[in-house]
Each structure stands twice: as structure tokens, then as C-alpha cells.
Amino acid sequence: MSREGDWMCPACQHLNFRKRDSCQRCSCPKFATEAEVSSYAVPKAEVLAGDWYCGAMNCGVHNYASRTTCYRCGASKDYCGYGAGMMASTGYAYHAIPGWKTGDWICTRLGCGMHNYASRTECYKCKTPRDCGGAMFGMSKAKPVSTPLTNHFKLFIEQCPKTDREVEDMTKVSYANAVGCLMYAMVCTHPDLAHVVSQVCKYMSKPGRHHWEAVKWIFRNLKGTVGHGVVFGSQQNDPLVVGYVDSNYAGDLDDRRSTTGYVFTLGGGPIC
């Protein structure tokens, strides 16, 4: 996210605060000539054939060819094949991305695939928010959906694992990490996920397979709403504050409590 006056380095595309006279990343002057830009351009990364870059959770660490897992985050080399496909779509070989540094990431929006630096929270080309971790949990090729959760997901405590085998199977699932990613997305860019995230958070201590399926559905919703935003002041709406409120009846399947929800809009766009 940028503020008024912030500027993009013409040499390395790093976003700088307006008070800076030179790029924080490559020291290129703010108002550089074409010749100066070429002299400050980031050189091609020094890698060997077979080396690979970790694509898990936008890690981006350079690993030697002999490694089967990322030395930083532990993601497997095979898993990072998804990142290879995205990097190839930019026109670069997977083992030779110019200027790639630790933490850099590739935009996963269809048709973009742009290389972004670690400091950016959204793609500088298409403004798509940085991936929230869907690829890390095997959701990179999942089919997008338009709703955060559907009625066929009935979550309750009886779905928690009961046998030793069920408990062992769920230990292989990164449930807490996935819910943490969803909470980050909810706080930063997706307040509409507040209710569904609160539902899956109830079972953090002992999640079951059905709870995990609900978490994966929410990731599918994130994938299907990439690039969506709030529009205020459409022609069909006056700039008025309008409130809506509703509640279910005994919607909590564990203790049969009811849940109230509300939304207030300004000029047609939700504000709380």
C-alpha cells in the first residue's frame, strides 16, 4: 500500500517513501536519467543450474540443487513446482530470475505473474494483494468459489477426532497456520470473513477433517475474490449511512446460542 508522494524506483521498481531522495534498495536517485537508471539496475541473480526458489508462503529463498526442502521454511522442492510455473510465465527460467532476493514474490493472478519485491503488499502491475498462503496449503489449483462458507458446512464439536488414528491424521494438517493466515487476511483486507473465521477458530485445539474442509473452502473464496474491492458513491446510491441487522435462531450447534450480525453502508459501500 502506498501513500501520496511515495515513488517507484525506475531501476528496481522498489516502492520508496516520499521523503527519500534515493532508492532504499538500490540507491538510484529519485529523478534519475536513463543512463543512471541502467547503471543502478539490479544484476542477474548468480545461480547454478538446478538451483530453485522456494514458493511457499512467498518465502522466495534461493536453495541449492542438492536440497530437497527449503532451508528456511522447510517446504518441499516438489511443492515449489507451482512457483516454477508462475515464474516461467514471466519469461524467465526458474533458476535464473533477474534480481530475485529473499522474500520477493510472484503475483498469482491469472495472466499477471509479475515479480514483486518483498516490501510490496500488492502487485505493482495489477494491484492484486499478496497471496495469503493458499499455495502453501495445497490450494493453488483449487476451484474458486464466490461465498465464504455455505450451508452444507455444519460445524460442531462432535466432528473433532475421537480415535487415535483420526488424531494422528490431523496432526499432518497445518490447521493453526492456515487459520492464522485467514485471520491476517480478515484483519487487513477481508472484514467480510470475520464470521466464518470465528467459526473455524473454535476448533483450533482439536480440529477434525470437516473443520479442515471448511478452512479450505474459505481459501477457495479468497482465490475467487482476488481483486475485489469496495466502491463508494455509485450513481444508484445517495451518500447516506444505512444499517442492516439480522440474527439466526440457535445457530450454534454446540450450545444453541443465536448469533447477531450487522452491516452499515455509506454510499453503497460497507464501512462496518
C-alpha positions in Angstrom: 0.0 0.0 0.0 1.4 3.4 -0.9 0.6 7.0 0.3 0.5 10.2 -1.6 4.0 11.3 -2.7 5.6 7.8 -2.5 7.5 6.9 -5.6 8.6 3.8 -7.5 12.3 3.4 -8.3 12.7 3.4 -12.1 15.7 0.9 -11.8 14.4 -1.8 -9.5 10.7 -1.0 -9.0 11.1 -0.7 -5.2 8.4 1.5 -3.5 10.0 4.3 -1.5 8.6 6.9 0.9 8.3 10.4 -0.5 10.9 11.8 1.9 13.6 9.7 0.3 15.8 11.2 -2.4 17.3 7.9 -3.5 16.0 4.3 -3.6 16.4 2.4 -0.3 17.0 -0.8 -2.2 19.5 0.1 -5.0 20.4 3.8 -4.2 19.1 5.0 -7.6 18.3 8.8 -7.5 14.6 9.7 -7.3 14.8 11.7 -10.5 17.4 9.6 -12.4 18.2 9.9 -16.1 18.0 6.9 -18.4 21.8 6.4 -18.2 21.7 6.5 -14.4 18.8 4.0 -14.3 20.7 1.5 -16.4 23.8 1.8 -14.1 21.6 1.1 -11.0 19.6 -1.8 -12.5 19.7 -4.9 -10.4 22.1 -7.5 -11.9 21.1 -11.0 -12.8 21.0 -13.4 -9.9 24.0 -15.7 -9.6 22.6 -19.2 -9.5 23.7 -22.6 -10.8 21.7 -25.0 -13.0 19.2 -26.9 -10.9 19.0 -24.3 -8.1 15.5 -23.4 -7.1 13.5 -20.7 -5.3 11.0 -21.6 -2.5 7.5 -20.5 -3.4 5.9 -21.4 0.0 4.0 -18.6 1.6 6.0 -16.2 -0.5 9.3 -17.3 1.1 11.4 -16.9 -2.1 14.7 -18.2 -0.6 17.3 -19.4 -3.0 18.2 -23.1 -2.4 20.9 -25.2 -4.0 20.0 -28.0 -6.4 21.0 -30.7 -3.8 18.4 -29.6 -1.3 15.0 -31.4 -1.3 13.5 -28.9 1.2 13.8 -25.2 1.7 16.5 -24.5 4.3 14.5 -21.6 5.6 10.8 -22.7 5.9 11.1 -26.5 5.2 8.7 -26.6 2.2 9.4 -29.4 -0.2 11.1 -28.9 -3.6 8.2 -30.7 -5.3 5.7 -28.4 -3.7 7.5 -25.4 -5.1 7.0 -26.6 -8.6 3.9 -24.4 -8.6 6.1 -21.3 -8.2 8.2 -22.6 -11.1 5.2 -22.5 -13.4 4.4 -18.9 -12.3 7.9 -17.8 -12.8 8.1 -19.4 -16.2 5.1 -17.4 -17.2 7.1 -14.2 -16.7 9.5 -15.3 -19.4 12.4 -16.3 -17.0 13.8 -19.7 -16.3 13.0 -20.9 -12.8 16.7 -21.0 -11.9 17.6 -17.6 -13.4 15.3 -14.8 -12.2 17.0 -11.4 -12.6 17.2 -9.6 -9.3 15.4 -12.2 -7.2 16.1 -11.7 -3.4 14.8 -13.4 -0.3 11.2 -12.5 0.4 10.3 -11.5 -3.2 7.1 -12.9 -4.6 5.3 -13.7 -7.8 1.8 -12.4 -8.4 -0.5 -15.4 -8.8 -3.4 -13.5 -10.6 -4.2 -15.2 -13.9 -2.3 -13.5 -16.7 -0.1 -11.4 -14.5 2.8 -13.5 -12.9 4.8 -10.3 -12.2 7.9 -10.4 -10.0 7.4 -8.1 -6.9 9.9 -7.2 -4.2 9.4 -8.3 -0.6 8.4 -4.8 0.6 5.3 -4.7 -1.6 1.9 -5.8 -0.2 0.2 -5.7 -3.6 1.3 -6.4 -7.1 2.7 -3.2 -8.7 1.3 -4.1 -12.1 -2.3 -5.3 -11.4 -2.7 -4.2 -7.7 -3.6 -7.7 -6.6 -3.0 -8.3 -2.8 -0.1 -10.6 -1.9 -1.1 -14.2 -1.6 -2.3 -15.1 1.8 -0.9 -18.6 1.8 -3.3 -20.6 -0.3 -0.5 -22.2 -2.3 1.2 -23.2 1.0 -1.8 -25.4 1.9 -2.2 -27.1 -1.5 -4.9 -24.7 -2.7 -3.1 -23.1 -5.7 -5.1 -25.2 -8.2 -8.4 -25.2 -6.2 -11.6 -24.1 -7.9 -12.6 -20.5 -6.8 -16.0 -20.0 -5.1 -18.0 -16.9 -4.5 -19.2 -17.4 -0.9 -17.0 -17.6 2.3 -19.0 -20.6 3.5 -22.1 -22.5 2.5 -25.0 -24.1 4.4 -23.7 -27.6 3.9 -20.9 -26.8 6.4 -22.4 -27.6 9.8 -19.5 -27.3 12.3 -19.8 -28.6 15.8 -17.6 -30.2 18.4 -18.7 -33.8 17.7 -16.8 -33.6 14.5 -13.5 -33.4 16.4 -11.3 -36.6 16.1 -12.1 -39.3 18.6 -9.8 -42.2 17.7 -6.0 -42.3 17.8 -5.9 -42.7 14.1 -8.1 -39.7 13.4 -5.9 -37.6 15.8 -2.7 -38.8 14.0 -4.2 -37.9 10.6 -5.0 -34.4 11.7 -1.5 -33.8 13.1 -0.3 -33.8 9.5 -2.6 -30.9 8.7 -1.3 -27.3 9.4 -4.7 -26.2 10.7 -3.4 -23.5 13.1 -1.2 -22.0 10.4 -4.0 -21.9 7.9 -6.4 -20.2 10.3 -3.7 -17.7 11.2 -3.3 -16.8 7.5 -7.1 -16.3 7.2 -7.1 -14.1 10.3 -4.4 -11.9 8.8 -6.4 -11.6 5.6 -9.5 -10.8 7.6 -7.9 -8.0 9.6 -6.0 -6.4 6.7 -8.3 -6.7 3.6 -11.3 -9.0 4.1 -13.5 -8.0 7.0 -16.3 -10.0 5.3 -14.5 -13.1 6.6 -15.0 -12.2 10.3 -17.9 -14.6 10.9 -16.6 -17.6 9.1 -13.1 -17.3 10.5 -14.6 -17.1 14.0 -16.3 -20.4 13.3 -13.2 -22.3 12.3 -11.2 -20.7 15.2 -13.5 -22.5 17.7 -11.8 -25.9 16.9 -8.1 -24.8 16.9 -7.2 -27.2 19.8 -8.6 -30.3 18.2 -9.7 -29.8 14.6 -11.5 -32.5 12.7 -11.5 -33.3 9.0 -14.8 -31.5 8.4 -13.3 -28.4 10.1 -10.3 -28.6 7.7 -12.6 -28.8 4.7 -14.3 -25.6 5.9 -10.9 -23.8 6.1 -10.0 -24.9 2.6 -13.4 -23.6 1.3 -12.5 -20.2 2.8 -9.2 -20.2 0.9 -11.2 -21.0 -2.3 -13.3 -18.0 -1.6 -10.2 -15.8 -1.2 -8.9 -17.1 -4.6 -12.3 -16.3 -6.2 -12.4 -12.7 -4.9 -8.8 -11.6 -5.7 -9.0 -8.0 -6.9 -12.5 -7.4 -5.5 -12.9 -4.1 -3.6 -15.4 -1.7 -2.1 -16.9 1.1 -4.3 -18.4 4.1 -2.6 -20.8 6.6 -4.1 -22.3 4.7 -7.1 -24.8 6.6 -9.2 -27.7 4.5 -7.8 -26.9 5.3 -4.2 -27.0 8.6 -2.2 -24.2 9.2 0.2 -26.2 8.1 3.2 -25.4 5.8 6.1 -27.7 2.8 6.0 -27.7 0.0 8.6 -28.9 -3.6 8.3 -29.2 -6.1 11.2 -30.3 -9.8 11.4 -29.8 -12.8 13.5 -30.2 -16.6 13.3 -32.0 -18.7 15.8 -29.9 -21.2 17.9 -27.4 -21.3 15.1 -24.5 -22.5 17.3 -24.8 -26.3 17.1 -22.7 -26.8 20.3 -24.7 -24.7 22.8 -27.6 -23.5 20.7 -26.9 -19.8 21.1 -28.1 -17.3 18.5 -25.8 -15.0 16.5 -26.5 -11.4 15.5 -24.9 -9.8 12.5 -25.0 -6.2 11.2 -23.6 -4.1 8.4 -23.5 -0.3 7.8 -23.0 1.2 4.4 -22.0 4.6 3.1 -22.8 5.5 -0.5 -23.5 1.8 -1.2 -20.2 0.5 0.3 -19.9 -1.3 3.6 -18.0 0.6 6.3 -18.5 -1.7 9.3 
